[in-house]
C-alpha cells in the first residue's frame, strides 16, 4: 500500500472501530466494544505506517536531489580545475597548476558522493 492509502485505511478503521465501540456500549455488548477497540487500534497502526512511509519517501527524494546537486558541483569543479591546471602549466605558475589539481580532486569526490546519495535513494 502507498503512504496515502495506508493513512486513509487507517482513518477508516479508526472511524469504524469507534462506531462499533459506541454500538457495543449502547447495546451492552462487551464483545462488540472490544472488537471496535481492536479495529480502532489497527487503524491507528495503519495511519502511523502511512506516515512512516511518507517520511521515508521524503528522505529518499531529498537524498536524490542532494546527490544530483553534488554531482553537478563535482563536474563543475573538475572542469574548472582542469582549466586552472592547464593555465597554470602554460603560464609557468606551479601554484595555479596545483590549485587546479586540488580542485579536480575535490570535483571527483563530489561526483562520487552525489552518485552514492542517488544510488542510496534508488
Residue frames as qw, qx, qy, qz and C-alpha x, y, z in Angstrom:
[[0.000, 0.887, 0.462, 0.000, 0.00, 0.00, 0.00],
 [0.347, 0.550, -0.051, 0.757, 1.09, 3.55, -0.58],
 [0.189, -0.061, -0.505, 0.840, 1.52, 6.06, 2.22],
 [0.374, -0.074, -0.050, -0.923, -1.73, 7.79, 1.30],
 [0.704, -0.177, -0.549, -0.413, -3.77, 4.59, 1.09],
 [0.512, -0.133, -0.727, 0.438, -2.35, 3.41, 4.43],
 [0.007, 0.038, 0.369, -0.929, -3.35, 6.69, 6.06],
 [0.530, -0.089, -0.244, -0.807, -6.84, 6.59, 4.52],
 [0.697, -0.163, -0.688, -0.120, -7.40, 2.94, 5.51],
 [0.359, -0.074, -0.653, 0.662, -6.20, 3.80, 8.99],
 [0.245, -0.027, 0.169, -0.954, -8.67, 6.66, 9.33],
 [0.662, -0.112, -0.449, -0.589, -11.49, 4.43, 8.06],
 [0.641, -0.140, -0.736, 0.167, -10.63, 1.66, 10.51],
 [0.142, -0.034, -0.526, 0.838, -10.45, 4.14, 13.37],
 [0.433, -0.061, -0.047, -0.898, -13.86, 5.53, 12.48],
 [0.733, -0.123, -0.562, -0.363, -15.45, 2.09, 12.12],
 [0.502, -0.059, -0.737, 0.449, -13.84, 0.98, 15.38],
 [0.084, -0.010, 0.381, -0.921, -15.31, 3.97, 17.18],
 [0.614, -0.089, -0.268, -0.737, -18.75, 3.23, 15.73],
 [0.712, -0.100, -0.694, -0.041, -18.54, -0.42, 16.85],
 [0.293, -0.022, -0.656, 0.695, -17.46, 0.67, 20.32],
 [0.307, -0.045, 0.153, -0.938, -20.39, 3.06, 20.57],
 [0.728, -0.093, -0.426, -0.529, -22.90, 0.45, 19.42],
 [0.607, -0.030, -0.754, 0.248, -21.34, -2.12, 21.77],
 [0.058, -0.002, -0.542, 0.838, -21.75, 0.26, 24.72],
 [0.479, -0.048, -0.058, -0.875, -25.31, 1.14, 23.69],
 [0.822, -0.078, -0.394, -0.403, -26.46, -2.47, 23.48],
 [0.662, -0.572, 0.427, -0.228, -24.27, -3.73, 26.32],
 [0.968, 0.221, -0.036, 0.115, -22.06, -5.96, 24.16],
 [0.429, -0.766, 0.400, 0.261, -18.55, -6.04, 25.59],
 [0.724, 0.062, 0.562, 0.395, -17.53, -8.29, 22.68],
 [0.435, 0.768, 0.324, 0.340, -18.56, -5.70, 20.05],
 [0.195, -0.974, 0.117, 0.027, -16.96, -2.97, 22.14],
 [0.634, -0.491, 0.493, 0.337, -13.68, -4.94, 22.28],
 [0.657, 0.356, 0.513, 0.423, -13.79, -5.62, 18.53],
 [0.198, 0.946, 0.176, 0.187, -14.33, -1.90, 17.96],
 [0.384, -0.856, 0.300, 0.171, -11.34, -1.02, 20.14],
 [0.710, -0.157, 0.554, 0.405, -9.19, -3.55, 18.26],
 [0.529, 0.626, 0.425, 0.386, -10.24, -2.07, 14.92],
 [0.039, -0.999, 0.004, -0.038, -9.54, 1.44, 16.17],
 [0.538, -0.658, 0.443, 0.285, -6.02, 0.40, 17.25],
 [0.698, 0.201, 0.547, 0.416, -5.46, -1.33, 13.91],
 [0.328, 0.870, 0.274, 0.247, -6.43, 1.93, 12.20],
 [0.270, -0.932, 0.212, 0.118, -4.01, 3.92, 14.33],
 [0.662, -0.332, 0.550, 0.386, -1.22, 1.50, 13.37],
 [0.597, 0.508, 0.494, 0.377, -2.12, 1.78, 9.68],
 [0.116, 0.982, 0.096, 0.113, -2.13, 5.55, 9.83],
 [0.454, -0.769, 0.383, 0.236, 1.26, 5.54, 11.57],
 [0.710, 0.011, 0.570, 0.414, 2.63, 3.19, 8.89],
 [0.437, 0.777, 0.348, 0.290, 1.44, 5.63, 6.23],
 [0.132, -0.983, 0.124, 0.013, 3.20, 8.49, 7.99],
 [0.630, -0.488, 0.508, 0.329, 6.42, 6.44, 8.26],
 [0.665, 0.343, 0.527, 0.403, 6.27, 5.58, 4.54],
 [0.234, 0.937, 0.187, 0.181, 5.68, 9.23, 3.68],
 [0.342, -0.878, 0.301, 0.148, 8.66, 10.34, 5.79],
 [0.700, -0.199, 0.570, 0.382, 10.86, 7.66, 4.18],
 [0.559, 0.611, 0.440, 0.347, 9.81, 8.76, 0.70],
 [0.016, 0.998, -0.007, 0.058, 10.57, 12.38, 1.58],
 [0.530, -0.674, 0.441, 0.264, 14.02, 11.38, 2.85],
 [0.704, 0.130, 0.569, 0.404, 14.74, 9.43, -0.34],
 [0.383, 0.836, 0.296, 0.258, 13.63, 12.34, -2.53],
 [0.208, -0.959, 0.180, 0.067, 15.83, 14.70, -0.54],
 [0.646, -0.420, 0.533, 0.349, 18.84, 12.39, -0.85],
 [0.653, 0.420, 0.505, 0.378, 18.31, 12.03, -4.59],
 [0.233, 0.938, 0.138, 0.216, 18.09, 15.78, -5.19],
 [0.404, -0.842, 0.328, 0.142, 21.04, 16.41, -2.88],
 [0.742, -0.135, 0.545, 0.366, 23.01, 13.76, -4.77],
 [0.550, 0.669, 0.364, 0.343, 22.24, 15.36, -8.10],
 [0.032, -0.994, 0.075, -0.077, 23.42, 18.75, -6.81],
 [0.589, -0.612, 0.464, 0.251, 26.66, 17.19, -5.56],
 [0.737, 0.200, 0.520, 0.381, 27.23, 15.52, -8.93],
 [0.368, 0.864, 0.212, 0.271, 26.69, 18.77, -10.82],
 [0.252, -0.934, 0.254, 0.024, 29.03, 20.67, -8.48],
 [0.742, -0.331, 0.505, 0.291, 31.56, 17.87, -8.90],
 [0.667, 0.480, 0.406, 0.401, 31.51, 18.12, -12.68],
 [0.132, 0.969, 0.039, 0.206, 31.85, 21.91, -12.48],
 [0.464, -0.798, 0.367, 0.111, 34.81, 21.72, -10.08],
 [0.789, -0.044, 0.495, 0.360, 36.50, 19.07, -12.22],
 [0.533, 0.694, 0.299, 0.380, 36.17, 21.21, -15.35],
 [0.070, -0.981, 0.103, -0.148, 37.30, 24.40, -13.61],
 [0.667, -0.592, 0.405, 0.199, 40.23, 22.53, -12.08],
 [0.776, 0.228, 0.416, 0.417, 41.35, 21.25, -15.48],
 [0.317, 0.874, 0.125, 0.347, 41.29, 24.78, -16.84],
 [0.352, -0.902, 0.246, -0.037, 43.29, 26.13, -13.87],
 [0.795, -0.301, 0.432, 0.301, 45.82, 23.33, -14.20],
 [0.675, 0.472, 0.350, 0.446, 46.29, 23.97, -17.93],
 [0.106, 0.949, 0.016, 0.296, 46.54, 27.75, -17.47],
 [0.560, -0.769, 0.300, 0.070, 48.97, 27.31, -14.59],
 [0.811, -0.057, 0.425, 0.399, 51.14, 24.97, -16.66],
 [0.520, 0.669, 0.282, 0.449, 51.06, 27.30, -19.70],
 [0.056, -0.949, 0.053, -0.304, 51.81, 30.38, -17.59],
 [0.558, 0.317, -0.577, 0.506, 54.57, 28.65, -15.64],
 [0.382, -0.506, 0.328, -0.700, 52.66, 29.03, -12.36],
 [0.369, 0.019, -0.921, 0.123, 53.10, 25.88, -10.25],
 [0.175, 0.136, 0.629, -0.745, 50.75, 27.30, -7.60],
 [0.599, 0.261, -0.040, -0.756, 47.88, 27.75, -10.07],
 [0.566, 0.213, -0.752, -0.261, 48.62, 24.34, -11.59],
 [0.181, -0.016, -0.897, 0.404, 48.50, 22.71, -8.13],
 [0.367, 0.189, 0.390, -0.823, 45.30, 24.61, -7.29],
 [0.639, 0.239, -0.380, -0.625, 43.75, 23.17, -10.44],
 [0.463, 0.105, -0.880, 0.015, 44.74, 19.63, -9.48],
 [0.045, 0.103, 0.751, -0.650, 43.27, 20.10, -5.99],
 [0.507, 0.238, 0.117, -0.820, 40.02, 21.42, -7.46],
 [0.611, 0.191, -0.645, -0.416, 39.80, 18.45, -9.83],
 [0.291, 0.009, -0.911, 0.290, 40.23, 16.07, -6.90],
 [0.253, 0.188, 0.524, -0.791, 37.53, 17.90, -4.97],
 [0.591, 0.249, -0.230, -0.732, 35.23, 17.65, -8.00],
 [0.515, 0.122, -0.834, -0.157, 35.87, 13.92, -8.33],
 [0.087, -0.097, -0.838, 0.530, 34.99, 13.43, -4.66],
 [0.412, 0.236, 0.250, -0.844, 31.78, 15.45, -5.06],
 [0.609, 0.198, -0.527, -0.559, 30.76, 13.36, -8.06],
 [0.394, 0.013, -0.911, 0.123, 31.30, 10.14, -6.11],
 [0.099, 0.170, 0.661, -0.724, 29.35, 11.50, -3.12],
 [0.518, 0.245, -0.043, -0.818, 26.49, 12.50, -5.41],
 [0.575, 0.141, -0.728, -0.346, 26.43, 9.10, -7.09],
 [0.226, -0.058, -0.898, 0.372, 26.35, 7.34, -3.72],
 [0.273, 0.214, 0.445, -0.825, 23.50, 9.54, -2.46],
 [0.595, 0.238, -0.278, -0.716, 21.47, 8.97, -5.61],
 [0.535, 0.099, -0.828, -0.139, 22.04, 5.22, -5.56],
 [0.055, -0.080, -0.815, 0.572, 21.19, 5.02, -1.86],
 [0.415, 0.277, 0.291, -0.816, 17.88, 6.70, -2.66],
 [0.438, 0.211, -0.636, -0.599, 17.15, 4.42, -5.62]]
